[in-house]
């Protein structure tokens, strides 16, 4: 890991865009959704921060955070078990009359005393709905060099269909940017333009003292969203710079995008785009390597440790401890931890949550446009 001090503290919002994948967040939040065979979504942003020398990271949770706390623990795998700084998980206040936060303004207002007590000059903020190997040092350097009030990262890409079509998008806003000579001149909220846009990654760097001042003022006025209520109204007065990211980004916006982004990693080019840079760290689980029993057939799969494969599996993502019995056929599937496919079962275009069992000789098939989802602990 990189041990240099980036003079910045990190803040991650793990519940952002939960509403877009309601099936996956009944007992967890966006940040702890399993992704890429052995990781969780939070691993990518958190590892990227640590790799760039950010050793003081706060995660402001809203609900369903027990799985996240179990995954992160003390932060040892990310080298965040420290006396000063380290990993700080901030649960919602349980006091009477204090509401669970809705947007970033309310979330940041809940830790304003913490922000005032820190020594780092800059604050880096991010959601956890993207899997990306991000260079935060380059972002911070660009911010310092430009003298900006705020610097926002963006990627040129079409707006995901899951975001545009979501009935709950009024709760989880997305933003596109109008940029001139590197400066953000306009922030568009929930744009419906079908072409390639400057789509915000919701990754920001801002001076800590300036952030405290802005949040304190906004909270008193009853504002909720950082981008809509603070940046957009002041866009002509503030120097908001844009930082273009050209690397690989997997953005989760609905169940289909979750399936598609996992399956894209079976392409070596995409896999290298996400993992070829700095290391991505995750919770360590001591387990045996994947075992392929005599007669097993495996083609173009990503399999984590602890799997036992006796049957046929093709074009699939297998998380830890998946068992595929003799005679079973698995194709174009995402099988989460502990899934058991019994003898003779035939499944295609299926997403199974943790500890699902598909019993012997059952046939379960979705389509590439509508994969079948089986909830946690279910027996089919």
JOHU-V343443 format. One record per pair of residues at least 6 apart in sequence whose ideal C-beta (glycine too) atoms are under 7 Angstrom apart, sorted by the first residue. I is the first residue (numbers start at 0). J is the second residue. D is the distance in Angstrom with one decimal. If there is no record, write none. Layout:
I_J_D ; I_J_D
//
This chain:
0_49_5.9 ; 0_50_6.3 ; 0_78_5.1 ; 1_50_5.3 ; 1_51_6.3 ; 1_52_5.2 ; 2_52_6.9 ; 3_52_4.1 ; 4_52_5.5 ; 5_51_5.5 ; 5_52_3.8 ; 5_53_5.0 ; 5_135_6.9 ; 5_136_6.1 ; 5_139_6.0 ; 6_119_5.6 ; 6_120_5.1 ; 6_121_6.2 ; 7_53_5.5 ; 7_119_5.4 ; 7_121_4.0 ; 7_122_6.7 ; 7_123_5.2 ; 7_139_5.8 ; 7_204_7.0 ; 8_53_6.8 ; 8_55_4.2 ; 8_117_5.7 ; 8_119_4.4 ; 8_122_5.8 ; 9_48_4.4 ; 9_53_4.7 ; 9_55_6.9 ; 9_56_4.0 ; 9_123_5.0 ; 10_57_5.2 ; 10_59_6.6 ; 10_122_6.2 ; 10_124_4.8 ; 11_30_7.0 ; 11_41_6.7 ; 11_44_5.9 ; 11_45_6.7 ; 11_56_6.7 ; 11_58_4.7 ; 11_125_5.7 ; 11_127_5.7 ; 12_59_6.0 ; 12_103_6.4 ; 12_106_6.3 ; 12_126_5.2 ; 12_127_6.9 ; 13_28_5.1 ; 13_29_6.2 ; 13_30_3.2 ; 13_41_6.1 ; 13_58_5.6 ; 13_60_5.7 ; 13_67_6.0 ; 13_127_4.8 ; 14_28_4.9 ; 14_29_6.2 ; 14_60_6.6 ; 14_61_4.0 ; 14_62_6.6 ; 15_29_6.3 ; 15_126_3.9 ; 15_127_6.7 ; 15_128_5.9 ; 15_171_6.5 ; 16_29_5.6 ; 16_126_6.7 ; 16_128_4.4 ; 16_171_4.7 ; 17_24_4.7 ; 17_28_5.9 ; 17_29_5.2 ; 18_167_3.8 ; 18_170_5.3 ; 18_171_5.3 ; 19_161_5.9 ; 19_162_7.0 ; 19_165_5.5 ; 19_171_6.3 ; 19_252_5.4 ; 19_253_5.4 ; 20_251_6.4 ; 20_253_6.4 ; 20_254_6.0 ; 20_257_6.3 ; 22_254_6.0 ; 22_372_5.4 ; 23_32_5.2 ; 23_257_6.8 ; 24_63_6.3 ; 26_63_6.2 ; 26_66_6.7 ; 26_375_6.7 ; 27_63_5.5 ; 27_66_4.3 ; 28_60_6.9 ; 28_63_4.8 ; 28_64_6.0 ; 28_67_6.0 ; 29_40_6.1 ; 29_127_5.5 ; 29_128_5.2 ; 30_39_6.8 ; 30_40_5.4 ; 30_41_3.8 ; 30_67_5.6 ; 30_127_3.7 ; 31_39_5.0 ; 31_41_6.4 ; 31_66_4.6 ; 31_67_4.3 ; 31_70_5.6 ; 32_39_6.6 ; 32_40_5.0 ; 32_251_6.9 ; 33_39_6.0 ; 33_318_5.7 ; 33_335_5.2 ; 33_336_6.7 ; 34_40_5.4 ; 34_130_5.7 ; 34_261_6.6 ; 35_130_6.7 ; 35_261_6.7 ; 35_264_5.6 ; 36_301_4.6 ; 36_302_6.7 ; 36_303_4.5 ; 36_316_5.5 ; 36_317_6.6 ; 36_318_5.8 ; 37_281_6.1 ; 37_303_4.0 ; 37_318_6.5 ; 37_319_6.0 ; 38_279_6.4 ; 38_281_4.9 ; 39_70_5.5 ; 39_281_6.7 ; 40_127_5.2 ; 40_128_6.8 ; 40_130_6.2 ; 40_251_6.9 ; 41_67_6.8 ; 41_127_4.9 ; 42_279_5.7 ; 42_280_6.4 ; 42_281_4.7 ; 43_130_4.5 ; 43_131_5.6 ; 43_132_6.8 ; 43_279_5.9 ; 44_125_5.0 ; 44_127_5.8 ; 45_56_6.5 ; 45_77_5.8 ; 46_77_6.5 ; 46_278_6.7 ; 46_279_4.6 ; 46_280_4.8 ; 47_131_7.0 ; 47_132_6.2 ; 47_133_4.2 ; 47_135_5.9 ; 47_277_7.0 ; 48_56_5.8 ; 48_123_6.7 ; 48_135_5.8 ; 49_77_5.0 ; 49_78_6.2 ; 49_79_6.8 ; 50_277_4.0 ; 50_278_6.9 ; 51_134_6.5 ; 51_135_4.0 ; 51_136_4.2 ; 52_136_6.7 ; 53_123_6.5 ; 53_135_6.3 ; 54_79_6.8 ; 54_81_6.5 ; 54_84_4.9 ; 54_85_6.9 ; 55_84_3.3 ; 55_85_6.8 ; 55_117_6.9 ; 55_119_6.4 ; 56_79_6.4 ; 56_86_5.7 ; 56_87_6.9 ; 57_87_4.3 ; 57_89_5.8 ; 57_110_6.5 ; 58_88_5.1 ; 58_89_6.8 ; 59_89_4.7 ; 59_106_4.6 ; 59_109_7.0 ; 59_110_6.5 ; 60_67_6.5 ; 60_88_6.4 ; 60_89_6.6 ; 60_90_5.7 ; 60_91_6.8 ; 61_91_5.8 ; 61_99_5.5 ; 61_100_6.1 ; 62_99_6.5 ; 64_90_6.5 ; 68_88_6.0 ; 70_282_5.3 ; 71_86_6.4 ; 71_88_6.8 ; 73_80_4.8 ; 73_86_7.0 ; 74_80_5.5 ; 74_85_5.9 ; 74_86_3.2 ; 76_280_4.9 ; 76_281_6.5 ; 76_282_5.9 ; 76_283_5.9 ; 77_280_5.2 ; 79_85_4.6 ; 79_86_4.0 ; 89_110_5.8 ; 91_99_4.6 ; 91_100_6.9 ; 92_109_6.5 ; 100_106_4.3 ; 100_109_6.2 ; 101_223_5.2 ; 102_223_3.8 ; 102_224_4.1 ; 102_225_6.8 ; 103_224_6.5 ; 103_225_3.9 ; 104_214_6.1 ; 104_217_4.9 ; 104_218_5.8 ; 104_222_4.9 ; 104_223_5.5 ; 104_224_6.5 ; 104_225_5.8 ; 104_228_6.4 ; 104_229_7.0 ; 105_218_7.0 ; 105_223_6.2 ; 107_214_4.6 ; 108_214_5.6 ; 108_218_4.0 ; 111_211_6.4 ; 111_214_6.3 ; 111_215_6.5 ; 114_207_6.3 ; 114_210_7.0 ; 114_211_5.4 ; 115_211_6.1 ; 117_207_6.6 ; 119_207_6.2 ; 120_206_6.6 ; 120_207_6.2 ; 121_139_6.1 ; 121_204_5.6 ; 121_205_6.9 ; 121_206_6.1 ; 121_207_6.2 ; 122_205_5.5 ; 122_207_5.0 ; 122_210_5.3 ; 123_135_5.8 ; 123_204_5.0 ; 124_203_4.7 ; 125_201_6.5 ; 125_202_4.6 ; 126_201_4.5 ; 128_250_6.5 ; 128_251_5.0 ; 129_200_6.2 ; 129_248_5.6 ; 129_249_6.6 ; 129_250_5.1 ; 130_249_4.0 ; 130_273_6.4 ; 131_246_6.7 ; 131_247_7.0 ; 131_248_4.9 ; 132_246_6.4 ; 132_273_5.8 ; 132_274_6.9 ; 132_276_4.3 ; 132_277_6.1 ; 132_279_6.7 ; 133_202_6.9 ; 138_150_6.4 ; 138_152_6.1 ; 138_204_5.5 ; 138_242_5.3 ; 139_204_5.6 ; 141_150_6.2 ; 141_242_5.3 ; 142_150_4.0 ; 142_204_4.6 ; 142_240_6.9 ; 145_240_4.7 ; 146_238_6.9 ; 147_238_4.8 ; 147_239_6.6 ; 147_240_3.8 ; 148_209_6.3 ; 148_237_4.5 ; 148_238_4.8 ; 148_239_6.5 ; 149_203_6.0 ; 149_205_4.9 ; 149_230_6.6 ; 149_237_6.4 ; 149_239_4.8 ; 150_203_6.9 ; 150_204_5.0 ; 150_240_4.6 ; 150_242_5.4 ; 151_176_7.0 ; 151_183_6.5 ; 151_199_5.9 ; 151_203_5.3 ; 151_239_6.5 ; 151_241_6.0 ; 151_242_6.7 ; 152_200_4.5 ; 152_202_4.0 ; 152_242_4.7 ; 152_244_5.2 ; 153_176_5.5 ; 153_197_4.8 ; 153_198_6.1 ; 153_199_5.2 ; 153_200_6.0 ; 153_241_5.7 ; 153_243_6.3 ; 153_244_6.9 ; 154_198_5.8 ; 154_200_5.9 ; 154_244_5.0 ; 154_248_5.6 ; 155_195_5.5 ; 155_197_6.1 ; 156_195_6.2 ; 156_198_5.4 ; 157_193_6.8 ; 157_194_6.8 ; 157_195_5.6 ; 157_196_6.8 ; 158_173_7.0 ; 158_190_6.5 ; 158_196_5.8 ; 158_198_6.1 ; 159_250_6.0 ; 159_252_3.9 ; 159_256_5.8 ; 161_252_3.4 ; 161_253_2.9 ; 161_255_6.6 ; 161_256_5.1 ; 162_168_6.3 ; 162_173_5.1 ; 162_252_4.6 ; 163_191_5.8 ; 165_253_6.9 ; 168_189_5.9 ; 172_188_5.7 ; 172_189_6.0 ; 172_224_6.2 ; 172_227_6.1 ; 173_189_6.2 ; 174_186_5.5 ; 174_187_6.7 ; 174_188_6.1 ; 174_199_4.2 ; 174_226_5.3 ; 175_187_4.5 ; 175_190_4.6 ; 175_196_4.3 ; 175_197_5.7 ; 175_198_5.6 ; 175_199_6.7 ; 176_183_5.1 ; 176_186_6.2 ; 176_197_4.2 ; 176_199_5.9 ; 176_241_5.9 ; 177_184_5.0 ; 177_185_3.3 ; 177_187_6.8 ; 178_184_6.8 ; 178_197_5.6 ; 178_241_4.8 ; 181_240_5.9 ; 181_241_5.9 ; 182_238_6.9 ; 182_239_6.8 ; 182_240_5.9 ; 182_241_7.0 ; 183_234_6.5 ; 183_239_4.1 ; 183_240_7.0 ; 183_241_5.2 ; 184_234_6.8 ; 185_234_6.6 ; 186_226_6.2 ; 186_230_6.0 ; 186_231_4.4 ; 186_234_6.0 ; 188_227_5.8 ; 190_196_6.5 ; 200_244_6.4 ; 213_229_5.5 ; 217_228_6.0 ; 217_229_5.3 ; 222_228_3.7 ; 222_229_6.6 ; 230_237_6.9 ; 230_239_6.2 ; 246_272_6.4 ; 247_269_6.2 ; 247_272_2.9 ; 247_273_5.0 ; 249_260_4.0 ; 249_273_6.9 ; 250_256_6.8 ; 251_257_5.2 ; 251_260_6.5 ; 254_372_6.2 ; 258_333_6.0 ; 258_350_5.9 ; 258_370_4.7 ; 261_316_4.8 ; 261_333_4.9 ; 262_316_7.0 ; 263_269_4.7 ; 264_270_5.1 ; 264_273_6.8 ; 264_301_6.1 ; 265_299_5.5 ; 265_301_6.3 ; 265_314_6.2 ; 284_319_6.1 ; 286_304_4.4 ; 286_305_3.7 ; 286_319_6.4 ; 287_304_6.7 ; 287_305_6.1 ; 288_304_5.8 ; 289_302_4.7 ; 289_304_6.4 ; 289_306_4.1 ; 289_308_6.8 ; 290_307_5.1 ; 291_297_6.3 ; 291_308_5.2 ; 292_307_7.0 ; 292_308_6.8 ; 292_309_4.3 ; 294_309_6.8 ; 294_325_6.7 ; 295_308_4.7 ; 295_309_5.4 ; 295_310_6.6 ; 296_311_4.3 ; 297_308_5.8 ; 297_312_5.2 ; 298_313_4.5 ; 299_313_6.3 ; 299_314_5.1 ; 300_312_5.5 ; 300_315_5.1 ; 300_317_6.3 ; 301_316_5.0 ; 301_317_6.9 ; 302_317_4.3 ; 303_317_6.4 ; 303_318_5.3 ; 303_319_4.4 ; 304_319_5.9 ; 305_319_4.7 ; 305_320_4.2 ; 306_317_5.2 ; 306_320_6.7 ; 306_321_4.7 ; 307_322_4.8 ; 308_323_5.0 ; 309_323_6.2 ; 309_324_5.5 ; 309_325_4.2 ; 310_323_4.6 ; 310_324_5.9 ; 310_325_5.7 ; 310_326_5.7 ; 310_327_3.6 ; 310_328_6.3 ; 310_329_7.0 ; 311_328_4.9 ; 311_329_6.9 ; 312_323_5.7 ; 312_329_4.3 ; 313_330_4.8 ; 314_330_6.0 ; 314_331_5.0 ; 315_329_5.5 ; 315_330_6.8 ; 315_331_6.5 ; 315_332_4.5 ; 315_334_6.8 ; 316_333_4.7 ; 317_334_5.3 ; 318_334_6.4 ; 318_335_4.7 ; 318_336_4.4 ; 319_336_4.8 ; 320_336_5.5 ; 320_337_4.9 ; 321_334_4.9 ; 321_338_4.9 ; 322_339_4.8 ; 322_340_7.0 ; 323_329_5.8 ; 323_340_4.7 ; 324_340_6.2 ; 324_341_5.1 ; 324_342_4.3 ; 325_342_5.6 ; 326_342_4.7 ; 326_343_4.7 ; 327_340_4.5 ; 327_341_6.7 ; 327_342_6.1 ; 327_343_6.4 ; 327_344_4.7 ; 328_345_4.6 ; 329_340_5.9 ; 329_346_5.6 ; 330_347_4.6 ; 331_347_5.6 ; 331_348_5.0 ; 332_346_5.8 ; 332_347_6.9 ; 332_348_7.0 ; 332_349_4.7 ; 333_350_4.7 ; 334_351_5.0 ; 335_351_5.8 ; 335_352_5.3 ; 335_353_4.8 ; 336_353_4.9 ; 337_353_5.4 ; 337_354_4.1 ; 338_351_4.5 ; 338_355_4.9 ; 339_356_4.6 ; 340_346_6.6 ; 340_357_5.0 ; 341_356_7.0 ; 341_357_6.4 ; 341_358_5.3 ; 341_359_4.2 ; 342_359_5.0 ; 343_359_5.2 ; 343_360_4.1 ; 344_357_4.7 ; 344_358_7.0 ; 344_359_6.4 ; 344_360_6.4 ; 344_361_5.0 ; 345_362_4.7 ; 346_357_6.0 ; 346_363_4.6 ; 346_364_6.8 ; 347_364_4.5 ; 348_364_6.2 ; 348_365_3.7 ; 348_366_5.6 ; 348_367_6.1 ; 348_370_4.6 ; 348_371_6.6 ; 349_363_5.6 ; 349_365_6.0 ; 349_370_6.4 ; 349_371_4.9 ; 349_373_6.7 ; 350_370_5.3 ; 350_372_4.8 ; 351_373_4.7 ; 352_373_6.5 ; 352_374_5.4 ; 352_375_4.0 ; 353_375_5.1 ; 354_375_6.3 ; 354_376_5.1 ; 355_373_4.9 ; 355_377_5.3 ; 356_378_4.7 ; 357_363_6.3 ; 357_379_5.0 ; 358_378_6.5 ; 358_379_6.4 ; 361_379_5.9 ; 363_371_6.0 ; 363_379_6.2 ; 365_371_3.7 ; 373_379_6.0
//
